Amino acid sequence: MATVLQPVTVLYDDACPFCAAEIRMLRGWDRTGILHTVDISASGFRAEDWGFSMNALSSELHVRGAEGTWLKGMPAIRYLYRALGRGRMLAFTGWPPLSPIFDSIYRHFARNRLLISRRLGLTRDSRRCRDSECSPM
């Protein structure tokens, strides 16, 4: 797949240290300015404005591709990597025998990302992650 030249919208959780780091990396790869990132943890963010529940957005990454179609979870991540010309890095995660395994691992990680961050002692911007949210220290 060729690099996408249309805007790609990413709904992500900047309160999650893993998520924020991934977005920083993706922005660094975005040489054509196609990424439009939206922080679902920002004050004033309204999930209903995007047609999703906050629970759904908190459960997995959501990406609106250049074609206007929404992708979620690992398919969304694979799409982002392809759009930024890095698709080969994750291509194997989409192979039919492996895709269900990687998709399942991602779903488990995404739903527990803040707890995992807390257990690893990760902090960001004076916030410490506890259970399902990050708060000021």
C-alpha beads as a LAMMPS data file, in Angstrom:
LAMMPS data file: protein, C-alpha beads

137 atoms
136 bonds

1 atom types
1 bond types

-500.0 500.0 xlo xhi
-500.0 500.0 ylo yhi
-500.0 500.0 zlo zhi

Masses

1 110.0

Atoms # bond

1 1 1 0.000 0.000 0.000
2 1 1 1.315 3.428 -0.910
3 1 1 1.643 6.153 1.659
4 1 1 -1.711 7.857 2.300
5 1 1 -1.756 11.570 1.482
6 1 1 -5.210 12.304 2.938
7 1 1 -5.782 13.246 6.595
8 1 1 -5.962 10.386 9.090
9 1 1 -7.691 11.072 12.432
10 1 1 -6.459 9.280 15.543
11 1 1 -8.528 9.301 18.755
12 1 1 -6.066 8.420 21.519
13 1 1 -5.622 8.735 25.289
14 1 1 -2.814 11.165 26.114
15 1 1 -3.239 10.330 29.837
16 1 1 -1.824 6.886 29.030
17 1 1 1.999 6.937 28.953
18 1 1 2.153 4.116 26.386
19 1 1 -0.403 5.804 24.127
20 1 1 1.288 9.199 24.337
21 1 1 4.679 7.672 23.485
22 1 1 3.229 5.848 20.462
23 1 1 1.617 9.045 19.185
24 1 1 4.905 10.959 19.597
25 1 1 6.644 8.278 17.532
26 1 1 3.932 8.352 14.845
27 1 1 4.100 12.157 14.662
28 1 1 7.853 11.866 14.142
29 1 1 7.229 9.607 11.146
30 1 1 4.542 11.894 9.701
31 1 1 6.588 13.732 7.062
32 1 1 3.535 14.772 5.025
33 1 1 1.354 16.075 7.877
34 1 1 -1.486 13.579 7.422
35 1 1 -2.037 12.789 11.124
36 1 1 -4.750 14.625 12.997
37 1 1 -4.538 13.504 16.622
38 1 1 -7.359 14.043 19.128
39 1 1 -6.765 13.476 22.842
40 1 1 -9.790 11.770 24.398
41 1 1 -8.527 12.683 27.886
42 1 1 -8.520 16.434 27.167
43 1 1 -10.952 18.583 29.103
44 1 1 -13.872 19.406 26.885
45 1 1 -13.528 16.274 24.748
46 1 1 -16.971 14.838 24.033
47 1 1 -17.071 11.263 22.748
48 1 1 -20.619 11.697 21.464
49 1 1 -19.365 14.378 19.049
50 1 1 -17.450 11.567 17.353
51 1 1 -20.308 9.059 17.423
52 1 1 -18.794 6.798 20.086
53 1 1 -19.185 6.210 23.794
54 1 1 -16.293 7.142 26.051
55 1 1 -16.160 3.502 27.142
56 1 1 -15.619 2.397 23.538
57 1 1 -12.904 5.005 22.958
58 1 1 -11.192 4.044 26.220
59 1 1 -11.182 0.375 25.260
60 1 1 -9.158 0.615 22.055
61 1 1 -7.557 3.034 19.615
62 1 1 -9.922 4.492 17.003
63 1 1 -8.670 5.753 13.630
64 1 1 -10.635 7.332 10.810
65 1 1 -8.798 6.489 7.647
66 1 1 -8.318 8.746 4.648
67 1 1 -11.341 7.045 3.061
68 1 1 -13.540 8.064 6.010
69 1 1 -13.911 4.544 7.426
70 1 1 -13.342 3.946 11.149
71 1 1 -10.916 1.247 12.269
72 1 1 -10.351 0.054 15.830
73 1 1 -7.651 -1.845 17.705
74 1 1 -4.851 -3.616 15.852
75 1 1 -6.388 -3.030 12.406
76 1 1 -6.236 0.706 13.232
77 1 1 -2.607 0.462 14.296
78 1 1 -1.671 -1.521 11.183
79 1 1 -3.441 1.113 9.077
80 1 1 -1.496 3.947 10.753
81 1 1 1.817 2.233 10.157
82 1 1 0.951 1.617 6.485
83 1 1 -0.259 5.221 6.057
84 1 1 3.078 6.463 7.375
85 1 1 5.110 4.150 5.149
86 1 1 6.029 1.761 7.983
87 1 1 3.565 -1.027 7.223
88 1 1 6.233 -3.703 6.905
89 1 1 7.020 -3.353 10.597
90 1 1 3.627 -4.768 11.605
91 1 1 2.572 -6.650 8.459
92 1 1 3.093 -10.030 10.148
93 1 1 0.489 -9.119 12.802
94 1 1 -2.154 -9.132 10.070
95 1 1 -1.334 -12.535 8.595
96 1 1 -4.422 -14.772 8.891
97 1 1 -2.957 -17.336 11.304
98 1 1 -1.417 -14.639 13.535
99 1 1 -3.976 -11.835 13.325
100 1 1 -6.418 -13.229 15.924
101 1 1 -3.567 -13.708 18.396
102 1 1 -2.166 -10.179 18.006
103 1 1 -5.661 -8.656 17.990
104 1 1 -6.440 -10.447 21.270
105 1 1 -3.154 -9.391 22.870
106 1 1 -3.832 -5.789 21.851
107 1 1 -7.387 -5.831 23.267
108 1 1 -6.087 -7.140 26.599
109 1 1 -3.311 -4.554 26.698
110 1 1 -5.598 -1.649 25.655
111 1 1 -8.166 -2.406 28.326
112 1 1 -5.474 -2.643 31.007
113 1 1 -3.002 -0.013 29.761
114 1 1 -3.376 2.350 32.708
115 1 1 -3.089 -0.426 35.260
116 1 1 0.004 -1.725 33.437
117 1 1 1.435 1.822 33.433
118 1 1 0.810 2.131 37.153
119 1 1 2.389 -1.226 37.940
120 1 1 5.449 -0.258 35.930
121 1 1 5.624 3.044 37.834
122 1 1 5.283 5.122 34.699
123 1 1 4.373 8.730 35.197
124 1 1 3.939 11.581 32.789
125 1 1 3.464 15.312 33.254
126 1 1 3.230 15.039 37.052
127 1 1 0.490 12.414 36.805
128 1 1 0.527 8.948 38.278
129 1 1 -1.664 6.295 36.721
130 1 1 -3.938 4.342 39.069
131 1 1 -6.305 1.620 37.925
132 1 1 -8.333 3.132 35.100
133 1 1 -7.218 6.767 35.223
134 1 1 -4.256 9.108 35.631
135 1 1 -4.400 11.864 38.188
136 1 1 -2.099 14.573 39.577
137 1 1 0.528 13.296 41.988

Bonds

1 1 1 2
2 1 2 3
3 1 3 4
4 1 4 5
5 1 5 6
6 1 6 7
7 1 7 8
8 1 8 9
9 1 9 10
10 1 10 11
11 1 11 12
12 1 12 13
13 1 13 14
14 1 14 15
15 1 15 16
16 1 16 17
17 1 17 18
18 1 18 19
19 1 19 20
20 1 20 21
21 1 21 22
22 1 22 23
23 1 23 24
24 1 24 25
25 1 25 26
26 1 26 27
27 1 27 28
28 1 28 29
29 1 29 30
30 1 30 31
31 1 31 32
32 1 32 33
33 1 33 34
34 1 34 35
35 1 35 36
36 1 36 37
37 1 37 38
38 1 38 39
39 1 39 40
40 1 40 41
41 1 41 42
42 1 42 43
43 1 43 44
44 1 44 45
45 1 45 46
46 1 46 47
47 1 47 48
48 1 48 49
49 1 49 50
50 1 50 51
51 1 51 52
52 1 52 53
53 1 53 54
54 1 54 55
55 1 55 56
56 1 56 57
57 1 57 58
58 1 58 59
59 1 59 60
60 1 60 61
61 1 61 62
62 1 62 63
63 1 63 64
64 1 64 65
65 1 65 66
66 1 66 67
67 1 67 68
68 1 68 69
69 1 69 70
70 1 70 71
71 1 71 72
72 1 72 73
73 1 73 74
74 1 74 75
75 1 75 76
76 1 76 77
77 1 77 78
78 1 78 79
79 1 79 80
80 1 80 81
81 1 81 82
82 1 82 83
83 1 83 84
84 1 84 85
85 1 85 86
86 1 86 87
87 1 87 88
88 1 88 89
89 1 89 90
90 1 90 91
91 1 91 92
92 1 92 93
93 1 93 94
94 1 94 95
95 1 95 96
96 1 96 97
97 1 97 98
98 1 98 99
99 1 99 100
100 1 100 101
101 1 101 102
102 1 102 103
103 1 103 104
104 1 104 105
105 1 105 106
106 1 106 107
107 1 107 108
108 1 108 109
109 1 109 110
110 1 110 111
111 1 111 112
112 1 112 113
113 1 113 114
114 1 114 115
115 1 115 116
116 1 116 117
117 1 117 118
118 1 118 119
119 1 119 120
120 1 120 121
121 1 121 122
122 1 122 123
123 1 123 124
124 1 124 125
125 1 125 126
126 1 126 127
127 1 127 128
128 1 128 129
129 1 129 130
130 1 130 131
131 1 131 132
132 1 132 133
133 1 133 134
134 1 134 135
135 1 135 136
136 1 136 137
